[in-house]
Each structure stands twice: as structure tokens, then as C-alpha cells.
Amino acid sequence: MLSRGERFINSLKDERSVLFEGKRIEDLGSHPAFKGPLETITSLFNMLDDPSEKDKVGFKLPDRVSYAHSSFLVPYTLEDLQQRSLAFHTWSKETHGMMTRLSDYARSMITGWYAARKELGKLDPHFESKITAYYTAARDQDLFLTTAIVDPQIDRSSGLEDGRVAERFLHVVRETSDGIIVRGAKMIATGAPYTHDFIISSFLEFKPEEAKHAHVLIVPANSQGIHIVCRESFTDMRKNDHILSSRYDEMDAVLFFDDVFIPWERVLLYGKSETVLTLRANKTANSLAFHQNIVRYVAKLEFVTGIAFAVAESIGVNEYLHVQEKLGELLTQIDTMKALVIASEVQAKPDDSGVLVPELSYIHTARNIGTRFYPRAIEILQQIGGGGFVQVPSRFEDFFGVISNHMHHYFEGKTVSAEKKVQLFKLAWDLIGSPLGSRHELYERFYAGDPVRAYAKQYSESDQASFTDPIWRLLRETSK
Ligand SMILES: Cc1cc2nc3c(=O)[nH]c(=O)nc-3n(C[C@H](O)[C@H](O)[C@H](O)COP(=O)(O)OP(=O)(O)OC[C@H]3O[C@@H](n4cnc5c(N)ncnc54)[C@H](O)[C@@H]3O)c2cc1C
């Protein structure tokens, strides 16, 4: 019998149009750009059938036999919430935080919409039945999901009033009795080539007349007319030289929709701008999904910190005060992020349906400071290792094979052998200097939207009077 992971890989042999280097890929599982990351995902999926792992990443379905990933668990108690957290943590730890869109984020958004179906059902009479059917299918069939939200960068100073922009942003061109036909593009969807479905919406603040652009859709990746246009691959299968790039390049792609038909059952909302805005602002769904973002972030910070400690020890610079200060800073990053995760969980409150919703204000804070923590953590690693990252020879095996005695002589570290030191610095370079590493820094700056507007939103949506009132009171008292 095929494993869960193998079934996942087989399920990708469909009519999808994945374009890479100008050609359509026929078999993702054997393609050099995808083989490594898909093997990683296969092993993560298989954890759900491994008796020693499945309770960490999954929960029992109503049949009390099969397991589904805990991102589909609707939390009613703190234990449920922590079970979700454990699943996010376990997958992130397995990939050292280097695979960020393992579907658990998008699955959580679906779980959140399902959990809030009574409330959201007020937006559209068919919403509740559609989301219930989809949630159940996605959960029971282990569907891999990703989001495609951001519209293409055509001219950010113009909105939908500009025809050039409106025509390229995803919009409905026709309605039929069976569904809608959409045209346009979406800017980035991570994991797009191997996803089953795209969760599609937009960050736009629609006006009522912009109804054709206002929709929330669930679109199968193999729909006719979708072109999944991949960026350059950052996979490097020289495993000893690129431990991370050989396994974790989760691939980002642009989506072109060439008059794609979407049946009504996959159109969650369409045509009423205010309903789409209300759904997007739904606290239950956003909290459950964004909670995943910050749990997985801890694993990544721990990984960078581990590498920084090892680099510092291996060349004996951990004895310097300023290096210790920087290593200490990395620890404060981890504790800050962990504390915000804990705070969001223990201060979770039930929504009107009794679903326990993590405290969103801590989650927003964690996502915002995360945009600054990661670039700073990478900067610290550079400051600690200096030129050591580029002194390593091109190919690990070759050099130790050809001029072994010199290698052992000149590459030895304070606490480690030459081989271990070269391996360690290659790993660190893969994190800070490889194409994959640079992509991760960009990802952490932008994955949650524009960080500038996200910080500004924290201010504009805050209870400002609670901060300024005491100041005015103090001034009044002083001037009496
Ligand atoms: C590696 C990576 C993977 C991603 N994966 C996904 C994914 O899977 N799914 C998904 O939906 N999205 C994904 N994203 C997209 C991400 O959500 C966007 O990059 C993010 O929302 C920022 O939008 P943008 O890139 O279009 O930048 P822009 O919004 O174009 O911003 C560019 C610059 O212009 C400024 N700017 C632009 N407009 C304004 C304005 N109105 N006011 C003030 N300043 C402005 C910004 O501050 C910024 O400095 C991914 C991004 C990256 C980098």
C-alpha cells in the first residue's frame, strides 16, 4: 500500500500547467527543482501514519480511526489549541523553519472559516454549506493548500479606477448557471506547483462598485487555463554543500488565469465588496491562521541561533564580549517570540460559537517584530563568522579527497575538525548567502504583507486614548 506521502506525490500527476524555464513540467516528483522539497513534504505527510509521531501532528477523525493534520482541528479548549500549536511546531522543527508554507497556514484559514461558519453564513446564504463541504473534503483527503492573495505589481500608485490595473488584477469576466469565469493574475503563491487548491482573495480595500474584483475562491490547481509560472529554482542537490537548498526550496510562482471556470461550490463569496471585506476581517479565521505563522517562526529563530552559537564556538570568538552580546540578543529574540505565542494561547477567548480564538493582538505584534528579527538574526550571523563563510572550498568531497593534508591543516577550528568546520560554514552560508537564504530574508520581511503598513495599522487601530489620557491628566494635575 502506498504511504500518505506517496499518495500525495501521485495526486500531482494531473492536468496542471506548471511552467519552469519556459517548459511545462510533466512529472514534478522526479524533476530536479522539486524532487528534494517534495521528498521533505512526503516525509512530513507520512508522520500522520507513524505511531510514534501521529499524535504530535494529527488528531483522530470522527470515525475514531483515521488521523487528519491538526491544522484542521477546531479548538474549543486550551488543550485543542496547544495540540494545533504542537503540530505546527513539529513540522517547523523537522524543516528547521525553512519551509514556511507547508499548507498548515492555508488549511488553518479554511478551518477558521468553517469554525466561524454560523457568523459568516450571514454574509451569504450558501456560505455555510459550501465551507462545510470543502473543509470536510480538505481534511479527510489531506489536501495541500496555499494562498494567492496579492495582486501583481503593475502600478502601486493606482487602484482599480485605472483600467490597466483593473484588467490585470483577477476579476470575473462572465457568469454562467454553473459558475464564474475569471481572468487576471496573482503575484506570488508559495508552494503553487504542488498545491491541490489555491485559496484566493485580495488585500484590496474594495469600493462597492468594484464587485467584479471582490471574491473569495477555492480554485483547483489543475483547473484548465491556470498557468503556474515558477521563479528560478534555488534547489541545489549537492547535498553536502547545500544541506538546506537540497531539501527546502518551496518554490514561489505567479499565477495567470486565462479565463478559468470556477464552479459555484468553489465560489465562497462574489460580487458584494462589503461581504468580502467582512470575511477577510474575521477574527476567528485570522487568529487560527496567523497563530501558525508565529509558532513556525520560533523554530526558525532557534535554528539560526544554533548555527550562530556553533560558528562562534568553532572559531573561538564566543569569548569576546560583543559576540556574547549578539548571541544573547538572538536568545532574547527566541524568548520574545515564544512569550508572544504563549500569551496568544493562554489569553485566547471563545468566540460566539465557543471556538477558542488565540489573542490576535499578540499575534500581530509577533508577526510585525518578526519582519525585523530575522534580518537582524542573519546580520548577527554575518558579524560573527566574518569572511569565514567564503573561505570554504567549492565542493566538500573533492577538496578533502585531493589535498586532504592541507585541508585538515588549514581548516581546523578551535573546537572542531576541519571537516566539521567546513560543513558548518557551508550550512551557515546556505542560510545567509545562497539564493535560498536571500529568499528567506525577503520572505520574512514581506510574507505577512507590507511591514510598513502593518506597523502603522497597529498604531491606527490601537486604543490611543488609553495611552494619552494619563498624560493629559498628569499635565492637568501639574498645572493646578
Ligand atoms: C518569498 C515570498 C513568498 C510569498 N508567498 C506568498 C504566498 O504564498 N501567498 C500570498 O498571497 N502572498 C505571498 N507573498 C506576497 C506577500 O504577501 C507580498 O509580498 C506582500 O503583501 C507585500 O506586497 P508586495 O510584495 O506587492 O509589495 P508592495 O505592496 O508593492 O510594496 C513595495 C514597496 O512599496 C511600498 N508601498 C506600496 N504601496 C504602498 C502604499 N499604498 N502605501 C505605502 N507604501 C506602499 C511598500 O511599503 C514597500 O516598501 C510572498 C512574498 C514573498 C517575498
PDBQT file of the ligand as one rigid body, heavy atoms in Angstrom, charges set to zero:
ROOT
HETATM    1  C1  LIG A 501       9.149  34.971  -0.781  1.00  0.00    +0.000 C 
HETATM    2  C2  LIG A 501       7.730  35.434  -0.737  1.00  0.00    +0.000 A 
HETATM    3  C3  LIG A 501       6.708  34.494  -0.724  1.00  0.00    +0.000 A 
HETATM    4  C4  LIG A 501       5.361  34.921  -0.692  1.00  0.00    +0.000 A 
HETATM    5  N1  LIG A 501       4.369  33.992  -0.689  1.00  0.00    +0.000 NA
HETATM    6  C5  LIG A 501       3.075  34.391  -0.759  1.00  0.00    +0.000 A 
HETATM    7  C6  LIG A 501       2.005  33.442  -0.816  1.00  0.00    +0.000 A 
HETATM    8  O1  LIG A 501       2.205  32.236  -0.767  1.00  0.00    +0.000 OA
HETATM    9  N2  LIG A 501       0.747  33.906  -0.913  1.00  0.00    +0.000 N 
HETATM   10  C7  LIG A 501       0.468  35.236  -0.973  1.00  0.00    +0.000 A 
HETATM   11  O2  LIG A 501      -0.687  35.604  -1.068  1.00  0.00    +0.000 OA
HETATM   12  N3  LIG A 501       1.456  36.157  -0.918  1.00  0.00    +0.000 NA
HETATM   13  C8  LIG A 501       2.744  35.763  -0.819  1.00  0.00    +0.000 A 
HETATM   14  N4  LIG A 501       3.738  36.695  -0.777  1.00  0.00    +0.000 N 
HETATM   15  C9  LIG A 501       3.386  38.075  -1.108  1.00  0.00    +0.000 C 
HETATM   16  C10 LIG A 501       3.384  38.981   0.028  1.00  0.00    +0.000 C 
HETATM   17  O3  LIG A 501       2.179  38.862   0.687  1.00  0.00    +0.000 OA
HETATM   18  C11 LIG A 501       3.625  40.368  -0.549  1.00  0.00    +0.000 C 
HETATM   19  O4  LIG A 501       4.964  40.417  -0.986  1.00  0.00    +0.000 OA
HETATM   20  C12 LIG A 501       3.358  41.444   0.472  1.00  0.00    +0.000 C 
HETATM   21  O5  LIG A 501       1.983  41.511   0.706  1.00  0.00    +0.000 OA
HETATM   22  C13 LIG A 501       3.829  42.815   0.039  1.00  0.00    +0.000 C 
HETATM   23  O6  LIG A 501       3.257  43.165  -1.191  1.00  0.00    +0.000 OA
HETATM   24  P1  LIG A 501       4.174  43.490  -2.450  1.00  0.00    +0.000 P 
HETATM   25  O7  LIG A 501       5.271  42.499  -2.480  1.00  0.00    +0.000 OA
HETATM   26  O8  LIG A 501       3.288  43.591  -3.600  1.00  0.00    +0.000 OA
HETATM   27  O9  LIG A 501       4.856  44.850  -2.109  1.00  0.00    +0.000 OA
HETATM   28  P2  LIG A 501       4.252  46.282  -2.428  1.00  0.00    +0.000 P 
HETATM   29  O10 LIG A 501       2.924  46.401  -1.773  1.00  0.00    +0.000 OA
HETATM   30  O11 LIG A 501       4.281  46.515  -3.889  1.00  0.00    +0.000 OA
HETATM   31  O12 LIG A 501       5.291  47.206  -1.680  1.00  0.00    +0.000 OA
HETATM   32  C14 LIG A 501       6.573  47.561  -2.242  1.00  0.00    +0.000 C 
HETATM   33  C15 LIG A 501       7.061  48.822  -1.510  1.00  0.00    +0.000 C 
HETATM   34  O13 LIG A 501       6.179  49.909  -1.776  1.00  0.00    +0.000 OA
HETATM   35  C16 LIG A 501       5.588  50.415  -0.581  1.00  0.00    +0.000 C 
HETATM   36  N5  LIG A 501       4.163  50.663  -0.863  1.00  0.00    +0.000 N 
HETATM   37  C17 LIG A 501       3.416  50.067  -1.829  1.00  0.00    +0.000 A 
HETATM   38  N6  LIG A 501       2.150  50.519  -1.775  1.00  0.00    +0.000 NA
HETATM   39  C18 LIG A 501       2.091  51.388  -0.749  1.00  0.00    +0.000 A 
HETATM   40  C19 LIG A 501       1.047  52.165  -0.172  1.00  0.00    +0.000 A 
HETATM   41  N7  LIG A 501      -0.196  52.126  -0.656  1.00  0.00    +0.000 N 
HETATM   42  N8  LIG A 501       1.336  52.932   0.905  1.00  0.00    +0.000 NA
HETATM   43  C20 LIG A 501       2.571  52.955   1.415  1.00  0.00    +0.000 A 
HETATM   44  N9  LIG A 501       3.616  52.232   0.908  1.00  0.00    +0.000 NA
HETATM   45  C21 LIG A 501       3.372  51.473  -0.152  1.00  0.00    +0.000 A 
HETATM   46  C22 LIG A 501       5.777  49.316   0.460  1.00  0.00    +0.000 C 
HETATM   47  O14 LIG A 501       5.872  49.855   1.783  1.00  0.00    +0.000 OA
HETATM   48  C23 LIG A 501       7.080  48.654   0.010  1.00  0.00    +0.000 C 
HETATM   49  O15 LIG A 501       8.161  49.349   0.544  1.00  0.00    +0.000 OA
HETATM   50  C24 LIG A 501       5.069  36.298  -0.734  1.00  0.00    +0.000 A 
HETATM   51  C25 LIG A 501       6.115  37.228  -0.741  1.00  0.00    +0.000 A 
HETATM   52  C26 LIG A 501       7.423  36.816  -0.736  1.00  0.00    +0.000 A 
HETATM   53  C27 LIG A 501       8.510  37.862  -0.743  1.00  0.00    +0.000 C 
ENDROOT
TORSDOF 0
